[in-house]
């Protein structure tokens, strides 16, 4: 499927924010809309990363409309700036559904973008301002505290314990080291997972975010929220983006598209992803 790319700008409390919008060419309506949030440890990355994302893969395969925000990075402004910007992009997507031909909204992202996706879903549930049908936080950066897999992780490529600590310290700002870090800042701090959207994710078994990803899915399932995680054998974070030609990366892409399609079909048929009719 061919996609058209459009640059939009929305006004926020701090100024104009860029959105990249991917739209299936020739499609007129009944499309899933996805807020797709780029990764980069909360301190780097750009909206253009959507062109290499699983969000774009979903658009190519299933004709989704994808919105990628150029949210403020932590070097410019710490939490809650990035979350506020992603929230503004979500409200823009909600308010432009008719123009975009969108009839349901999903949220996803990789790494820090996955962490922001989870936080956006929590804010949407709590505020009741947006109905999010499905979430896809891929190998998400959720926990500002060390876990079994993020502590003493010395992977030389891309992400490890040292970089993780540095990134969280910059993102949290004065909240770093506090016992009062809110779930919107570090979604692993959440204690109530009920009412959140159904979820699909995948993660590598050798990367720092392995434990927090699986724990997030476990907590959703315990709260009665359908959630699934696929685990692939790889020794580094973002393995699918760094080495897309490897078998694990190809398998992860195929699994993502399969689960996205199944979730979309279930939503369209007024079912939940477990197959039970509502």
C-alpha positions as CSV (number, residue, x, y, z in Angstrom):
1,X,0.0,0.0,0.0
2,X,1.3,3.4,-0.9
3,X,1.4,6.1,1.8
4,X,1.2,9.9,1.5
5,X,3.2,12.0,3.9
6,X,2.0,15.3,5.3
7,X,3.5,17.7,7.8
8,X,1.1,19.3,10.2
9,X,1.7,21.8,13.0
10,X,-0.3,22.2,16.1
11,X,-0.2,24.9,18.7
12,X,0.7,24.0,22.2
13,X,1.3,25.9,25.4
14,X,5.0,26.3,24.5
15,X,4.7,26.9,20.7
16,X,4.2,25.0,17.4
17,X,4.8,21.3,17.4
18,X,5.4,19.3,14.2
19,X,3.4,16.2,13.4
20,X,4.2,13.8,10.6
21,X,1.1,12.2,9.2
22,X,1.2,9.0,7.1
23,X,-2.1,8.3,5.2
24,X,-2.9,5.4,2.8
25,X,-3.3,6.8,-0.7
26,X,-6.8,6.8,-2.0
27,X,-8.4,5.6,1.3
28,X,-11.5,7.6,2.3
29,X,-12.7,6.3,5.7
30,X,-13.0,3.5,8.2
31,X,-9.3,3.5,8.9
32,X,-7.5,2.8,12.2
33,X,-5.6,5.8,13.5
34,X,-2.3,5.3,15.3
35,X,-0.4,7.7,17.5
36,X,3.1,6.4,17.0
37,X,5.7,7.8,19.4
38,X,9.4,7.6,18.6
39,X,12.1,6.2,20.9
40,X,15.4,7.6,21.9
41,X,15.6,7.3,25.7
42,X,13.4,10.4,26.1
43,X,16.5,12.6,25.3
44,X,17.0,12.0,21.5
45,X,15.1,11.0,18.4
46,X,12.9,12.7,15.9
47,X,9.4,12.3,14.5
48,X,11.0,11.1,11.2
49,X,11.9,7.9,12.9
50,X,8.3,6.8,12.1
51,X,9.5,6.0,8.6
52,X,11.5,3.1,10.1
53,X,8.9,2.1,12.7
54,X,6.4,-0.7,13.1
55,X,3.8,2.0,13.0
56,X,4.7,2.5,9.3
57,X,4.6,-1.2,8.8
58,X,1.0,-1.3,10.1
59,X,0.1,1.6,7.8
60,X,1.6,-0.3,4.8
61,X,-0.1,-3.6,5.6
62,X,-3.5,-2.5,7.0
63,X,-4.0,1.0,5.7
64,X,-3.7,2.8,9.0
65,X,-3.3,6.5,9.5
66,X,-0.2,7.2,11.6
67,X,0.6,10.4,13.5
68,X,4.1,10.9,14.8
69,X,4.7,13.9,17.1
70,X,8.0,15.8,17.4
71,X,7.7,15.9,21.2
72,X,10.1,17.9,23.4
73,X,13.2,15.9,24.4
74,X,14.4,15.8,28.0
75,X,17.4,18.0,27.3
76,X,15.0,20.8,26.4
77,X,12.4,20.1,29.1
78,X,12.1,17.1,31.5
79,X,8.9,15.3,32.4
80,X,6.0,16.1,31.9
81,X,6.9,17.9,28.7
82,X,7.1,14.8,26.4
83,X,3.9,13.4,27.8
84,X,2.1,16.6,27.4
85,X,3.2,16.9,23.8
86,X,2.1,13.3,23.0
87,X,-1.2,14.0,24.7
88,X,-1.7,17.1,22.6
89,X,-1.0,15.0,19.5
90,X,-3.5,12.4,20.6
91,X,-6.2,15.0,21.1
92,X,-5.4,16.4,17.6
93,X,-5.9,12.9,16.2
94,X,-9.2,12.5,18.1
95,X,-10.4,15.9,16.9
96,X,-9.4,15.3,13.2
97,X,-10.9,11.8,12.9
98,X,-13.4,12.8,10.3
99,X,-10.9,14.6,8.2
100,X,-8.4,11.7,8.4
101,X,-11.1,9.0,7.8
102,X,-10.3,7.4,11.2
103,X,-12.9,5.5,13.1
104,X,-10.8,4.1,16.0
105,X,-7.6,5.1,17.8
106,X,-4.6,3.1,18.8
107,X,-1.3,4.1,20.5
108,X,2.1,2.6,20.1
109,X,5.9,3.3,20.0
110,X,9.3,1.8,20.5
111,X,11.5,2.0,23.6
112,X,10.9,5.4,25.3
113,X,8.1,5.9,22.8
114,X,6.6,2.7,24.2
115,X,6.9,4.1,27.7
116,X,5.1,7.3,26.5
117,X,2.5,5.2,24.8
118,X,1.8,3.4,28.1
119,X,1.6,6.7,29.9
120,X,-0.7,8.2,27.3
121,X,-3.0,5.2,27.7
122,X,-3.1,5.7,31.5
123,X,-3.9,9.4,31.1
124,X,-6.6,8.6,28.6
125,X,-8.2,6.1,31.0
126,X,-8.0,8.5,33.9
127,X,-9.3,11.5,32.1
128,X,-11.9,9.7,29.9
129,X,-11.2,12.2,27.1
130,X,-10.1,9.6,24.5
131,X,-11.1,6.0,23.9
132,X,-8.0,4.1,22.9
133,X,-8.8,0.7,21.4
134,X,-5.4,-0.9,21.5
135,X,-1.8,-0.2,22.7
136,X,1.5,-1.4,21.3
137,X,4.4,-0.3,23.5
138,X,7.2,-2.3,21.9
139,X,10.2,-3.1,24.3
140,X,9.0,-0.1,26.3
141,X,11.1,2.0,28.7
142,X,8.8,1.8,31.7
143,X,10.8,1.5,35.0
144,X,13.0,4.2,36.4
145,X,14.3,1.7,39.0
146,X,16.6,-1.1,38.2
147,X,15.0,-4.5,37.3
148,X,16.5,-8.0,37.1
149,X,17.4,-7.3,33.4
150,X,18.3,-3.6,33.5
151,X,20.7,-3.8,36.4
152,X,24.3,-4.7,35.5
153,X,23.5,-4.9,31.8
154,X,26.7,-4.1,30.0
155,X,25.6,-4.6,26.4
156,X,28.1,-2.7,24.3
157,X,25.6,-1.8,21.6
158,X,23.2,1.0,21.9
159,X,21.6,0.6,25.4
160,X,22.8,-0.6,28.8
161,X,22.5,0.2,32.5
162,X,24.7,3.3,32.4
163,X,22.8,4.9,29.5
164,X,19.5,3.9,31.1
165,X,20.4,5.6,34.4
166,X,21.6,8.7,32.5
167,X,18.4,8.9,30.5
168,X,16.1,8.5,33.4
169,X,18.0,11.1,35.4
170,X,17.6,13.6,32.6
171,X,14.0,12.8,31.9
172,X,12.8,12.8,35.5
173,X,14.8,15.9,36.5
174,X,14.0,16.8,40.1
175,X,12.0,13.6,40.5
176,X,15.1,11.5,40.0
177,X,15.7,9.4,43.1
178,X,12.4,10.4,44.6
179,X,9.9,7.9,46.2
180,X,7.1,9.9,44.6
181,X,7.7,9.3,40.9
182,X,4.2,9.2,39.3
183,X,3.0,6.5,36.9
184,X,2.7,9.0,34.1
185,X,6.5,9.5,34.4
186,X,7.5,5.9,35.0
187,X,4.5,3.6,34.1
188,X,5.9,0.7,36.1
189,X,4.9,2.7,39.2
190,X,1.2,2.1,38.3
191,X,-0.8,0.1,40.8
192,X,-4.1,0.0,39.0
193,X,-4.0,-1.5,35.5
194,X,-7.8,-2.0,35.2
195,X,-9.5,-0.3,32.3
196,X,-6.4,0.1,30.2
197,X,-6.5,-0.8,26.5
198,X,-5.6,-4.4,25.3
199,X,-2.0,-4.7,24.5
200,X,0.6,-6.4,22.3
201,X,4.3,-6.0,22.6
202,X,7.5,-7.9,21.9
203,X,11.0,-7.7,23.5
204,X,14.4,-9.4,23.3
205,X,15.5,-11.8,26.1
206,X,18.9,-10.2,26.4
207,X,18.0,-6.5,26.6
208,X,17.6,-4.2,29.6
209,X,13.8,-3.8,29.3
210,X,13.0,-7.5,29.2
211,X,11.8,-7.8,32.8
212,X,9.7,-4.6,32.8
213,X,8.1,-5.4,29.5
214,X,7.0,-8.8,30.8
215,X,5.9,-7.4,34.1
216,X,3.7,-4.8,32.4
217,X,1.9,-7.5,30.4
218,X,1.5,-9.6,33.6
219,X,0.0,-6.7,35.4
220,X,-2.4,-6.0,32.6
221,X,-3.5,-9.6,32.5
222,X,-4.0,-9.7,36.3
223,X,-6.3,-6.7,36.0
224,X,-8.4,-8.5,33.3
225,X,-6.9,-6.6,30.4
226,X,-6.0,-8.9,27.4
227,X,-2.3,-8.5,26.8
228,X,0.4,-10.5,25.1
229,X,4.2,-10.3,24.8
230,X,6.4,-12.2,22.3
231,X,10.0,-12.8,23.3
232,X,12.8,-13.1,20.7
233,X,16.3,-14.2,21.3
234,X,18.6,-11.2,20.9
235,X,21.3,-9.6,23.0
236,X,20.6,-6.0,22.5
237,X,17.8,-3.4,22.8
238,X,16.0,-2.4,19.6
239,X,17.4,-5.5,17.8
240,X,14.7,-5.3,15.1
241,X,15.7,-1.7,14.1
242,X,19.4,-2.2,14.4
243,X,19.6,-5.5,12.5
244,X,16.4,-5.8,10.4
245,X,17.9,-8.5,8.2
246,X,18.3,-11.0,11.0
247,X,15.9,-13.8,11.5
248,X,14.7,-12.6,14.9
249,X,14.0,-9.2,13.5
250,X,12.0,-10.6,10.6
251,X,10.1,-12.9,13.0
252,X,9.3,-9.9,15.3
253,X,8.0,-7.9,12.4
254,X,5.8,-10.8,11.2
255,X,4.5,-11.3,14.8
256,X,3.7,-7.7,15.2
257,X,1.7,-7.5,11.9
258,X,-0.1,-10.7,12.7
259,X,-1.1,-9.5,16.2
260,X,-2.0,-6.0,14.9
261,X,-4.3,-7.6,12.3
262,X,-5.9,-9.9,14.8
263,X,-6.5,-7.1,17.2
264,X,-8.0,-4.9,14.5
265,X,-10.3,-7.7,13.3
266,X,-11.5,-8.3,16.9
267,X,-12.2,-4.6,17.4
268,X,-14.1,-4.4,14.1
269,X,-16.2,-7.4,15.1
270,X,-16.9,-5.9,18.5
271,X,-14.9,-8.6,20.2
272,X,-11.9,-8.4,22.6
273,X,-8.6,-10.0,21.6
274,X,-9.4,-13.1,23.6
275,X,-12.1,-13.9,21.1
276,X,-15.1,-13.3,23.4
277,X,-17.9,-11.3,22.0
278,X,-18.9,-8.2,24.0
